[in-house]
Amino acid sequence: MAGLPLLCGVVLLLLAAGGAIPPPEEAARMARFVLHHCDWGALATLSAQEGLRGHPFANIFSLSDGPPGPLGGSGVPYLYLTDMEISVQDLEINSNASLTVSLAQTPYCKKHRYDPQNPLCAHIIFCGSIVKVNNSEADLAKKALFSRHPEMESWPKDHNWFFAKFNITNIWVLDYFGGLKIVTPEEYYSVKP
């Protein structure tokens, strides 16, 4: 009976963290889970910059698919961008990009002593393009981003910030041994994390 409060605490912690990690055979759920639990990702573009033109260029961006919690995720990676940013300048020439998110940024991998490169420290690679969102979707993006990144609201207005989303066309999941799993956008959006 003395262990009951501890067990209840563990259950509450799991629920607060959005539940348990999905099993490896549920790759679409894993992709949604990882994106929803990540606050940032590495966005790779094809550089349009002098001296780097045509070469891959990766940069870190804050992102959100919705407010934290088990019911908050839409699966759409939203970003808050400015034309002043070097990767955004690349995207103005070629909007195609890839986005990688990993559980390495959460306590999960450290808790299990998984190196970020270990497949059990799940990471997801999205390919697609960056598109500005329209007015009605901008409200969703704003709520998603500012709920996780409140500092954004005070960023300089003269930088002409705008809301964008990563338009997903391909998804690869690495969450277990044996190689990448391919998930279609239809499969991805049809499940909940």
Beta strands, then each sheet from edge to edge (+ up, - down):
strand 1: 40-46
strand 2: 56-62
strand 3: 78-81
strand 4: 96-102
strand 5: 123-132
strand 6: 162-174
strand 7: 181-183
sheet 1: 2+ 1- 4+ 5- 6+ 3-
sheet 2: 2+ 1- 4+ 5- 6+ 7-
end
